[in-house]
Amino acid sequence: MSIKAIQDEIIEEFSMFEDWLDKYDYLIELGNELPEIDPGQKSDENLISGCQSKVWLDAEYKEGKVWFQADSDAIIVRGIVALLIKVLNGQPPKEIIDNDLHFIDEIGLKQNLSPTRSNGLVAMVKKMKLYAIAYQAKEG
C-alpha cells in the first residue's frame, strides 16, 4: 500500500472520533499494539534527541525497503511512533524521503500536542527520513 493510501486510511480512522480524548485513547491503543523491541535496541545510539520522553528508533534495510522498530517510555509517544511506523514501514527509501506526512496536520495531531511533544514528533520524522536517506545512498 502506498504512503498516501495509508495516510488517507489514518485520516479516515481519526475522523470517526468526536474529541481529542477519544483520539488520545486510540493513540494509546496503537502504542499498545506496537511490537516489543529487543532490549539491546534501547541504546543511546537509537535514542532520539529532541524528545521529552525517551524514544528509541532503529531501522533495517531489506529487499529495497526500510523496516522500522521503535519504543518509548511514554504511552502517548509510543502511539505517535506507532502511527509513523504504520505509514512508513516497508516503504522504499525514495518514497519515505519524497512523501509529505500530511496526515499529521489533517488529523490535528500537531495542534493537540504540547510543544515538547510536537518537537519530539518532528524529531521522530526527521530521524526516519535520515534512515531513508542513508539507505538510499547505499543503494546508489
Phi and psi in radians as a Rosetta constraint file:
Dihedral C 1 N 2 CA 2 C 2 CIRCULARHARMONIC -1.301 0.35
Dihedral N 2 CA 2 C 2 N 3 CIRCULARHARMONIC 2.780 0.35
Dihedral C 2 N 3 CA 3 C 3 CIRCULARHARMONIC -1.037 0.35
Dihedral N 3 CA 3 C 3 N 4 CIRCULARHARMONIC -0.726 0.35
Dihedral C 3 N 4 CA 4 C 4 CIRCULARHARMONIC -1.091 0.35
Dihedral N 4 CA 4 C 4 N 5 CIRCULARHARMONIC -0.773 0.35
Dihedral C 4 N 5 CA 5 C 5 CIRCULARHARMONIC -1.103 0.35
Dihedral N 5 CA 5 C 5 N 6 CIRCULARHARMONIC -0.697 0.35
Dihedral C 5 N 6 CA 6 C 6 CIRCULARHARMONIC -1.155 0.35
Dihedral N 6 CA 6 C 6 N 7 CIRCULARHARMONIC -0.731 0.35
Dihedral C 6 N 7 CA 7 C 7 CIRCULARHARMONIC -1.089 0.35
Dihedral N 7 CA 7 C 7 N 8 CIRCULARHARMONIC -0.742 0.35
Dihedral C 7 N 8 CA 8 C 8 CIRCULARHARMONIC -1.063 0.35
Dihedral N 8 CA 8 C 8 N 9 CIRCULARHARMONIC -0.674 0.35
Dihedral C 8 N 9 CA 9 C 9 CIRCULARHARMONIC -1.113 0.35
Dihedral N 9 CA 9 C 9 N 10 CIRCULARHARMONIC -0.755 0.35
Dihedral C 9 N 10 CA 10 C 10 CIRCULARHARMONIC -1.132 0.35
Dihedral N 10 CA 10 C 10 N 11 CIRCULARHARMONIC -0.736 0.35
Dihedral C 10 N 11 CA 11 C 11 CIRCULARHARMONIC -1.042 0.35
Dihedral N 11 CA 11 C 11 N 12 CIRCULARHARMONIC -0.741 0.35
Dihedral C 11 N 12 CA 12 C 12 CIRCULARHARMONIC -1.139 0.35
Dihedral N 12 CA 12 C 12 N 13 CIRCULARHARMONIC -0.760 0.35
Dihedral C 12 N 13 CA 13 C 13 CIRCULARHARMONIC -1.029 0.35
Dihedral N 13 CA 13 C 13 N 14 CIRCULARHARMONIC -0.802 0.35
Dihedral C 13 N 14 CA 14 C 14 CIRCULARHARMONIC -1.241 0.35
Dihedral N 14 CA 14 C 14 N 15 CIRCULARHARMONIC -0.429 0.35
Dihedral C 14 N 15 CA 15 C 15 CIRCULARHARMONIC -1.210 0.35
Dihedral N 15 CA 15 C 15 N 16 CIRCULARHARMONIC -0.287 0.35
Dihedral C 15 N 16 CA 16 C 16 CIRCULARHARMONIC -1.266 0.35
Dihedral N 16 CA 16 C 16 N 17 CIRCULARHARMONIC -0.329 0.35
Dihedral C 16 N 17 CA 17 C 17 CIRCULARHARMONIC -1.663 0.35
Dihedral N 17 CA 17 C 17 N 18 CIRCULARHARMONIC 2.346 0.35
Dihedral C 17 N 18 CA 18 C 18 CIRCULARHARMONIC -1.299 0.35
Dihedral N 18 CA 18 C 18 N 19 CIRCULARHARMONIC -0.833 0.35
Dihedral C 18 N 19 CA 19 C 19 CIRCULARHARMONIC -2.200 0.35
Dihedral N 19 CA 19 C 19 N 20 CIRCULARHARMONIC 3.000 0.35
Dihedral C 19 N 20 CA 20 C 20 CIRCULARHARMONIC -1.268 0.35
Dihedral N 20 CA 20 C 20 N 21 CIRCULARHARMONIC -0.375 0.35
Dihedral C 20 N 21 CA 21 C 21 CIRCULARHARMONIC -1.111 0.35
Dihedral N 21 CA 21 C 21 N 22 CIRCULARHARMONIC -0.705 0.35
Dihedral C 21 N 22 CA 22 C 22 CIRCULARHARMONIC -1.163 0.35
Dihedral N 22 CA 22 C 22 N 23 CIRCULARHARMONIC -0.657 0.35
Dihedral C 22 N 23 CA 23 C 23 CIRCULARHARMONIC -1.164 0.35
Dihedral N 23 CA 23 C 23 N 24 CIRCULARHARMONIC -0.678 0.35
Dihedral C 23 N 24 CA 24 C 24 CIRCULARHARMONIC -1.104 0.35
Dihedral N 24 CA 24 C 24 N 25 CIRCULARHARMONIC -0.725 0.35
Dihedral C 24 N 25 CA 25 C 25 CIRCULARHARMONIC -1.028 0.35
Dihedral N 25 CA 25 C 25 N 26 CIRCULARHARMONIC -0.708 0.35
Dihedral C 25 N 26 CA 26 C 26 CIRCULARHARMONIC -1.155 0.35
Dihedral N 26 CA 26 C 26 N 27 CIRCULARHARMONIC -0.706 0.35
Dihedral C 26 N 27 CA 27 C 27 CIRCULARHARMONIC -1.063 0.35
Dihedral N 27 CA 27 C 27 N 28 CIRCULARHARMONIC -0.731 0.35
Dihedral C 27 N 28 CA 28 C 28 CIRCULARHARMONIC -1.093 0.35
Dihedral N 28 CA 28 C 28 N 29 CIRCULARHARMONIC -0.729 0.35
Dihedral C 28 N 29 CA 29 C 29 CIRCULARHARMONIC -1.051 0.35
Dihedral N 29 CA 29 C 29 N 30 CIRCULARHARMONIC -0.787 0.35
Dihedral C 29 N 30 CA 30 C 30 CIRCULARHARMONIC -1.075 0.35
Dihedral N 30 CA 30 C 30 N 31 CIRCULARHARMONIC -0.714 0.35
Dihedral C 30 N 31 CA 31 C 31 CIRCULARHARMONIC -1.097 0.35
Dihedral N 31 CA 31 C 31 N 32 CIRCULARHARMONIC -0.666 0.35
Dihedral C 31 N 32 CA 32 C 32 CIRCULARHARMONIC -1.175 0.35
Dihedral N 32 CA 32 C 32 N 33 CIRCULARHARMONIC -0.450 0.35
Dihedral C 32 N 33 CA 33 C 33 CIRCULARHARMONIC -1.479 0.35
Dihedral N 33 CA 33 C 33 N 34 CIRCULARHARMONIC -0.197 0.35
Dihedral C 33 N 34 CA 34 C 34 CIRCULARHARMONIC -1.122 0.35
Dihedral N 34 CA 34 C 34 N 35 CIRCULARHARMONIC 2.209 0.35
Dihedral C 34 N 35 CA 35 C 35 CIRCULARHARMONIC -1.058 0.35
Dihedral N 35 CA 35 C 35 N 36 CIRCULARHARMONIC 2.515 0.35
Dihedral C 35 N 36 CA 36 C 36 CIRCULARHARMONIC -1.096 0.35
Dihedral N 36 CA 36 C 36 N 37 CIRCULARHARMONIC 2.506 0.35
Dihedral C 36 N 37 CA 37 C 37 CIRCULARHARMONIC -1.765 0.35
Dihedral N 37 CA 37 C 37 N 38 CIRCULARHARMONIC 2.775 0.35
Dihedral C 37 N 38 CA 38 C 38 CIRCULARHARMONIC -1.059 0.35
Dihedral N 38 CA 38 C 38 N 39 CIRCULARHARMONIC 2.336 0.35
Dihedral C 38 N 39 CA 39 C 39 CIRCULARHARMONIC -0.945 0.35
Dihedral N 39 CA 39 C 39 N 40 CIRCULARHARMONIC -0.519 0.35
Dihedral C 39 N 40 CA 40 C 40 CIRCULARHARMONIC -1.138 0.35
Dihedral N 40 CA 40 C 40 N 41 CIRCULARHARMONIC -0.369 0.35
Dihedral C 40 N 41 CA 41 C 41 CIRCULARHARMONIC -1.402 0.35
Dihedral N 41 CA 41 C 41 N 42 CIRCULARHARMONIC -0.193 0.35
Dihedral C 41 N 42 CA 42 C 42 CIRCULARHARMONIC -1.494 0.35
Dihedral N 42 CA 42 C 42 N 43 CIRCULARHARMONIC 1.080 0.35
Dihedral C 42 N 43 CA 43 C 43 CIRCULARHARMONIC -1.907 0.35
Dihedral N 43 CA 43 C 43 N 44 CIRCULARHARMONIC 2.874 0.35
Dihedral C 43 N 44 CA 44 C 44 CIRCULARHARMONIC -1.044 0.35
Dihedral N 44 CA 44 C 44 N 45 CIRCULARHARMONIC -0.569 0.35
Dihedral C 44 N 45 CA 45 C 45 CIRCULARHARMONIC -1.080 0.35
Dihedral N 45 CA 45 C 45 N 46 CIRCULARHARMONIC -0.606 0.35
Dihedral C 45 N 46 CA 46 C 46 CIRCULARHARMONIC -1.662 0.35
Dihedral N 46 CA 46 C 46 N 47 CIRCULARHARMONIC -0.010 0.35
Dihedral C 46 N 47 CA 47 C 47 CIRCULARHARMONIC -1.332 0.35
Dihedral N 47 CA 47 C 47 N 48 CIRCULARHARMONIC 2.286 0.35
Dihedral C 47 N 48 CA 48 C 48 CIRCULARHARMONIC -1.535 0.35
Dihedral N 48 CA 48 C 48 N 49 CIRCULARHARMONIC 2.155 0.35
Dihedral C 48 N 49 CA 49 C 49 CIRCULARHARMONIC -1.440 0.35
Dihedral N 49 CA 49 C 49 N 50 CIRCULARHARMONIC 2.607 0.35
Dihedral C 49 N 50 CA 50 C 50 CIRCULARHARMONIC 1.791 0.35
Dihedral N 50 CA 50 C 50 N 51 CIRCULARHARMONIC -0.095 0.35
Dihedral C 50 N 51 CA 51 C 51 CIRCULARHARMONIC -1.793 0.35
Dihedral N 51 CA 51 C 51 N 52 CIRCULARHARMONIC 2.397 0.35
Dihedral C 51 N 52 CA 52 C 52 CIRCULARHARMONIC -1.169 0.35
Dihedral N 52 CA 52 C 52 N 53 CIRCULARHARMONIC -0.749 0.35
Dihedral C 52 N 53 CA 53 C 53 CIRCULARHARMONIC -1.488 0.35
Dihedral N 53 CA 53 C 53 N 54 CIRCULARHARMONIC 2.906 0.35
Dihedral C 53 N 54 CA 54 C 54 CIRCULARHARMONIC -1.460 0.35
Dihedral N 54 CA 54 C 54 N 55 CIRCULARHARMONIC 2.239 0.35
Dihedral C 54 N 55 CA 55 C 55 CIRCULARHARMONIC -2.312 0.35
Dihedral N 55 CA 55 C 55 N 56 CIRCULARHARMONIC 2.174 0.35
Dihedral C 55 N 56 CA 56 C 56 CIRCULARHARMONIC -1.895 0.35
Dihedral N 56 CA 56 C 56 N 57 CIRCULARHARMONIC 2.315 0.35
Dihedral C 56 N 57 CA 57 C 57 CIRCULARHARMONIC -2.365 0.35
Dihedral N 57 CA 57 C 57 N 58 CIRCULARHARMONIC 2.290 0.35
Dihedral C 57 N 58 CA 58 C 58 CIRCULARHARMONIC -2.326 0.35
Dihedral N 58 CA 58 C 58 N 59 CIRCULARHARMONIC 2.718 0.35
Dihedral C 58 N 59 CA 59 C 59 CIRCULARHARMONIC -2.425 0.35
Dihedral N 59 CA 59 C 59 N 60 CIRCULARHARMONIC 2.683 0.35
Dihedral C 59 N 60 CA 60 C 60 CIRCULARHARMONIC -2.329 0.35
Dihedral N 60 CA 60 C 60 N 61 CIRCULARHARMONIC 2.534 0.35
Dihedral C 60 N 61 CA 61 C 61 CIRCULARHARMONIC -1.954 0.35
Dihedral N 61 CA 61 C 61 N 62 CIRCULARHARMONIC 2.016 0.35
Dihedral C 61 N 62 CA 62 C 62 CIRCULARHARMONIC -2.381 0.35
Dihedral N 62 CA 62 C 62 N 63 CIRCULARHARMONIC 2.282 0.35
Dihedral C 62 N 63 CA 63 C 63 CIRCULARHARMONIC 0.880 0.35
Dihedral N 63 CA 63 C 63 N 64 CIRCULARHARMONIC 0.750 0.35
Dihedral C 63 N 64 CA 64 C 64 CIRCULARHARMONIC 1.410 0.35
Dihedral N 64 CA 64 C 64 N 65 CIRCULARHARMONIC 0.147 0.35
Dihedral C 64 N 65 CA 65 C 65 CIRCULARHARMONIC -2.288 0.35
Dihedral N 65 CA 65 C 65 N 66 CIRCULARHARMONIC 2.687 0.35
Dihedral C 65 N 66 CA 66 C 66 CIRCULARHARMONIC -1.764 0.35
Dihedral N 66 CA 66 C 66 N 67 CIRCULARHARMONIC 2.303 0.35
Dihedral C 66 N 67 CA 67 C 67 CIRCULARHARMONIC -2.101 0.35
Dihedral N 67 CA 67 C 67 N 68 CIRCULARHARMONIC 2.134 0.35
Dihedral C 67 N 68 CA 68 C 68 CIRCULARHARMONIC -1.793 0.35
Dihedral N 68 CA 68 C 68 N 69 CIRCULARHARMONIC 2.615 0.35
Dihedral C 68 N 69 CA 69 C 69 CIRCULARHARMONIC -2.367 0.35
Dihedral N 69 CA 69 C 69 N 70 CIRCULARHARMONIC 2.457 0.35
Dihedral C 69 N 70 CA 70 C 70 CIRCULARHARMONIC -2.678 0.35
Dihedral N 70 CA 70 C 70 N 71 CIRCULARHARMONIC 2.886 0.35
Dihedral C 70 N 71 CA 71 C 71 CIRCULARHARMONIC -2.745 0.35
Dihedral N 71 CA 71 C 71 N 72 CIRCULARHARMONIC 2.820 0.35
Dihedral C 71 N 72 CA 72 C 72 CIRCULARHARMONIC -2.572 0.35
Dihedral N 72 CA 72 C 72 N 73 CIRCULARHARMONIC 2.735 0.35
Dihedral C 72 N 73 CA 73 C 73 CIRCULARHARMONIC -1.573 0.35
Dihedral N 73 CA 73 C 73 N 74 CIRCULARHARMONIC 0.027 0.35
Dihedral C 73 N 74 CA 74 C 74 CIRCULARHARMONIC -2.069 0.35
Dihedral N 74 CA 74 C 74 N 75 CIRCULARHARMONIC 2.328 0.35
Dihedral C 74 N 75 CA 75 C 75 CIRCULARHARMONIC -1.159 0.35
Dihedral N 75 CA 75 C 75 N 76 CIRCULARHARMONIC -0.693 0.35
Dihedral C 75 N 76 CA 76 C 76 CIRCULARHARMONIC -1.163 0.35
Dihedral N 76 CA 76 C 76 N 77 CIRCULARHARMONIC -0.765 0.35
Dihedral C 76 N 77 CA 77 C 77 CIRCULARHARMONIC -1.131 0.35
Dihedral N 77 CA 77 C 77 N 78 CIRCULARHARMONIC -0.643 0.35
Dihedral C 77 N 78 CA 78 C 78 CIRCULARHARMONIC -1.060 0.35
Dihedral N 78 CA 78 C 78 N 79 CIRCULARHARMONIC -0.667 0.35
Dihedral C 78 N 79 CA 79 C 79 CIRCULARHARMONIC -1.168 0.35
Dihedral N 79 CA 79 C 79 N 80 CIRCULARHARMONIC -0.695 0.35
Dihedral C 79 N 80 CA 80 C 80 CIRCULARHARMONIC -1.112 0.35
Dihedral N 80 CA 80 C 80 N 81 CIRCULARHARMONIC -0.811 0.35
Dihedral C 80 N 81 CA 81 C 81 CIRCULARHARMONIC -1.185 0.35
Dihedral N 81 CA 81 C 81 N 82 CIRCULARHARMONIC -0.542 0.35
Dihedral C 81 N 82 CA 82 C 82 CIRCULARHARMONIC -1.115 0.35
Dihedral N 82 CA 82 C 82 N 83 CIRCULARHARMONIC -0.693 0.35
Dihedral C 82 N 83 CA 83 C 83 CIRCULARHARMONIC -1.088 0.35
Dihedral N 83 CA 83 C 83 N 84 CIRCULARHARMONIC -0.800 0.35
Dihedral C 83 N 84 CA 84 C 84 CIRCULARHARMONIC -1.079 0.35
Dihedral N 84 CA 84 C 84 N 85 CIRCULARHARMONIC -0.729 0.35
Dihedral C 84 N 85 CA 85 C 85 CIRCULARHARMONIC -1.123 0.35
Dihedral N 85 CA 85 C 85 N 86 CIRCULARHARMONIC -0.706 0.35
Dihedral C 85 N 86 CA 86 C 86 CIRCULARHARMONIC -0.987 0.35
Dihedral N 86 CA 86 C 86 N 87 CIRCULARHARMONIC -0.665 0.35
Dihedral C 86 N 87 CA 87 C 87 CIRCULARHARMONIC -1.385 0.35
Dihedral N 87 CA 87 C 87 N 88 CIRCULARHARMONIC -0.741 0.35
Dihedral C 87 N 88 CA 88 C 88 CIRCULARHARMONIC -1.761 0.35
Dihedral N 88 CA 88 C 88 N 89 CIRCULARHARMONIC -0.281 0.35
Dihedral C 88 N 89 CA 89 C 89 CIRCULARHARMONIC -1.125 0.35
Dihedral N 89 CA 89 C 89 N 90 CIRCULARHARMONIC 2.369 0.35
Dihedral C 89 N 90 CA 90 C 90 CIRCULARHARMONIC 1.294 0.35
Dihedral N 90 CA 90 C 90 N 91 CIRCULARHARMONIC 0.344 0.35
Dihedral C 90 N 91 CA 91 C 91 CIRCULARHARMONIC -1.811 0.35
Dihedral N 91 CA 91 C 91 N 92 CIRCULARHARMONIC 2.647 0.35
Dihedral C 91 N 92 CA 92 C 92 CIRCULARHARMONIC -1.166 0.35
Dihedral N 92 CA 92 C 92 N 93 CIRCULARHARMONIC 2.589 0.35
Dihedral C 92 N 93 CA 93 C 93 CIRCULARHARMONIC -0.901 0.35
Dihedral N 93 CA 93 C 93 N 94 CIRCULARHARMONIC -0.762 0.35
Dihedral C 93 N 94 CA 94 C 94 CIRCULARHARMONIC -1.043 0.35
Dihedral N 94 CA 94 C 94 N 95 CIRCULARHARMONIC -0.688 0.35
Dihedral C 94 N 95 CA 95 C 95 CIRCULARHARMONIC -1.137 0.35
Dihedral N 95 CA 95 C 95 N 96 CIRCULARHARMONIC -0.715 0.35
Dihedral C 95 N 96 CA 96 C 96 CIRCULARHARMONIC -1.115 0.35
Dihedral N 96 CA 96 C 96 N 97 CIRCULARHARMONIC -0.741 0.35
Dihedral C 96 N 97 CA 97 C 97 CIRCULARHARMONIC -1.190 0.35
Dihedral N 97 CA 97 C 97 N 98 CIRCULARHARMONIC -0.771 0.35
Dihedral C 97 N 98 CA 98 C 98 CIRCULARHARMONIC -1.408 0.35
Dihedral N 98 CA 98 C 98 N 99 CIRCULARHARMONIC -0.375 0.35
Dihedral C 98 N 99 CA 99 C 99 CIRCULARHARMONIC -1.533 0.35
Dihedral N 99 CA 99 C 99 N 100 CIRCULARHARMONIC 2.358 0.35
Dihedral C 99 N 100 CA 100 C 100 CIRCULARHARMONIC -1.500 0.35
Dihedral N 100 CA 100 C 100 N 101 CIRCULARHARMONIC 2.370 0.35
Dihedral C 100 N 101 CA 101 C 101 CIRCULARHARMONIC -1.549 0.35
Dihedral N 101 CA 101 C 101 N 102 CIRCULARHARMONIC 1.264 0.35
Dihedral C 101 N 102 CA 102 C 102 CIRCULARHARMONIC -1.193 0.35
Dihedral N 102 CA 102 C 102 N 103 CIRCULARHARMONIC -0.343 0.35
Dihedral C 102 N 103 CA 103 C 103 CIRCULARHARMONIC -1.091 0.35
Dihedral N 103 CA 103 C 103 N 104 CIRCULARHARMONIC -0.502 0.35
Dihedral C 103 N 104 CA 104 C 104 CIRCULARHARMONIC -1.013 0.35
Dihedral N 104 CA 104 C 104 N 105 CIRCULARHARMONIC -0.809 0.35
Dihedral C 104 N 105 CA 105 C 105 CIRCULARHARMONIC -1.336 0.35
Dihedral N 105 CA 105 C 105 N 106 CIRCULARHARMONIC -0.677 0.35
Dihedral C 105 N 106 CA 106 C 106 CIRCULARHARMONIC -1.151 0.35
Dihedral N 106 CA 106 C 106 N 107 CIRCULARHARMONIC -0.558 0.35
Dihedral C 106 N 107 CA 107 C 107 CIRCULARHARMONIC -1.554 0.35
Dihedral N 107 CA 107 C 107 N 108 CIRCULARHARMONIC -0.073 0.35
Dihedral C 107 N 108 CA 108 C 108 CIRCULARHARMONIC 1.421 0.35
Dihedral N 108 CA 108 C 108 N 109 CIRCULARHARMONIC 0.284 0.35
Dihedral C 108 N 109 CA 109 C 109 CIRCULARHARMONIC -1.063 0.35
Dihedral N 109 CA 109 C 109 N 110 CIRCULARHARMONIC -0.921 0.35
Dihedral C 109 N 110 CA 110 C 110 CIRCULARHARMONIC -1.065 0.35
Dihedral N 110 CA 110 C 110 N 111 CIRCULARHARMONIC -0.702 0.35
Dihedral C 110 N 111 CA 111 C 111 CIRCULARHARMONIC -1.207 0.35
Dihedral N 111 CA 111 C 111 N 112 CIRCULARHARMONIC -0.412 0.35
Dihedral C 111 N 112 CA 112 C 112 CIRCULARHARMONIC -1.810 0.35
Dihedral N 112 CA 112 C 112 N 113 CIRCULARHARMONIC 0.265 0.35
Dihedral C 112 N 113 CA 113 C 113 CIRCULARHARMONIC -1.883 0.35
Dihedral N 113 CA 113 C 113 N 114 CIRCULARHARMONIC 2.669 0.35
Dihedral C 113 N 114 CA 114 C 114 CIRCULARHARMONIC -1.138 0.35
Dihedral N 114 CA 114 C 114 N 115 CIRCULARHARMONIC 2.759 0.35
Dihedral C 114 N 115 CA 115 C 115 CIRCULARHARMONIC -0.956 0.35
Dihedral N 115 CA 115 C 115 N 116 CIRCULARHARMONIC -0.656 0.35
Dihedral C 115 N 116 CA 116 C 116 CIRCULARHARMONIC -1.229 0.35
Dihedral N 116 CA 116 C 116 N 117 CIRCULARHARMONIC -0.657 0.35
Dihedral C 116 N 117 CA 117 C 117 CIRCULARHARMONIC -1.201 0.35
Dihedral N 117 CA 117 C 117 N 118 CIRCULARHARMONIC -0.646 0.35
Dihedral C 117 N 118 CA 118 C 118 CIRCULARHARMONIC -1.097 0.35
Dihedral N 118 CA 118 C 118 N 119 CIRCULARHARMONIC -0.728 0.35
Dihedral C 118 N 119 CA 119 C 119 CIRCULARHARMONIC -1.095 0.35
Dihedral N 119 CA 119 C 119 N 120 CIRCULARHARMONIC -0.682 0.35
Dihedral C 119 N 120 CA 120 C 120 CIRCULARHARMONIC -1.117 0.35
Dihedral N 120 CA 120 C 120 N 121 CIRCULARHARMONIC -0.698 0.35
Dihedral C 120 N 121 CA 121 C 121 CIRCULARHARMONIC -1.041 0.35
Dihedral N 121 CA 121 C 121 N 122 CIRCULARHARMONIC -0.811 0.35
Dihedral C 121 N 122 CA 122 C 122 CIRCULARHARMONIC -1.069 0.35
Dihedral N 122 CA 122 C 122 N 123 CIRCULARHARMONIC -0.726 0.35
Dihedral C 122 N 123 CA 123 C 123 CIRCULARHARMONIC -1.130 0.35
Dihedral N 123 CA 123 C 123 N 124 CIRCULARHARMONIC -0.665 0.35
Dihedral C 123 N 124 CA 124 C 124 CIRCULARHARMONIC -1.140 0.35
Dihedral N 124 CA 124 C 124 N 125 CIRCULARHARMONIC -0.803 0.35
Dihedral C 124 N 125 CA 125 C 125 CIRCULARHARMONIC -1.072 0.35
Dihedral N 125 CA 125 C 125 N 126 CIRCULARHARMONIC -0.771 0.35
Dihedral C 125 N 126 CA 126 C 126 CIRCULARHARMONIC -1.049 0.35
Dihedral N 126 CA 126 C 126 N 127 CIRCULARHARMONIC -0.779 0.35
Dihedral C 126 N 127 CA 127 C 127 CIRCULARHARMONIC -1.118 0.35
Dihedral N 127 CA 127 C 127 N 128 CIRCULARHARMONIC -0.697 0.35
Dihedral C 127 N 128 CA 128 C 128 CIRCULARHARMONIC -1.150 0.35
Dihedral N 128 CA 128 C 128 N 129 CIRCULARHARMONIC -0.699 0.35
Dihedral C 128 N 129 CA 129 C 129 CIRCULARHARMONIC -1.198 0.35
Dihedral N 129 CA 129 C 129 N 130 CIRCULARHARMONIC -0.614 0.35
Dihedral C 129 N 130 CA 130 C 130 CIRCULARHARMONIC -1.131 0.35
Dihedral N 130 CA 130 C 130 N 131 CIRCULARHARMONIC -0.694 0.35
Dihedral C 130 N 131 CA 131 C 131 CIRCULARHARMONIC -1.029 0.35
Dihedral N 131 CA 131 C 131 N 132 CIRCULARHARMONIC -0.786 0.35
Dihedral C 131 N 132 CA 132 C 132 CIRCULARHARMONIC -1.084 0.35
Dihedral N 132 CA 132 C 132 N 133 CIRCULARHARMONIC -0.730 0.35
Dihedral C 132 N 133 CA 133 C 133 CIRCULARHARMONIC -1.083 0.35
Dihedral N 133 CA 133 C 133 N 134 CIRCULARHARMONIC -0.773 0.35
Dihedral C 133 N 134 CA 134 C 134 CIRCULARHARMONIC -1.082 0.35
Dihedral N 134 CA 134 C 134 N 135 CIRCULARHARMONIC -0.763 0.35
Dihedral C 134 N 135 CA 135 C 135 CIRCULARHARMONIC -1.222 0.35
Dihedral N 135 CA 135 C 135 N 136 CIRCULARHARMONIC -0.601 0.35
Dihedral C 135 N 136 CA 136 C 136 CIRCULARHARMONIC -1.146 0.35
Dihedral N 136 CA 136 C 136 N 137 CIRCULARHARMONIC -0.674 0.35
Dihedral C 136 N 137 CA 137 C 137 CIRCULARHARMONIC -1.112 0.35
Dihedral N 137 CA 137 C 137 N 138 CIRCULARHARMONIC -0.658 0.35
Dihedral C 137 N 138 CA 138 C 138 CIRCULARHARMONIC -1.139 0.35
Dihedral N 138 CA 138 C 138 N 139 CIRCULARHARMONIC -0.629 0.35
Dihedral C 138 N 139 CA 139 C 139 CIRCULARHARMONIC -1.084 0.35
Dihedral N 139 CA 139 C 139 N 140 CIRCULARHARMONIC -0.781 0.35
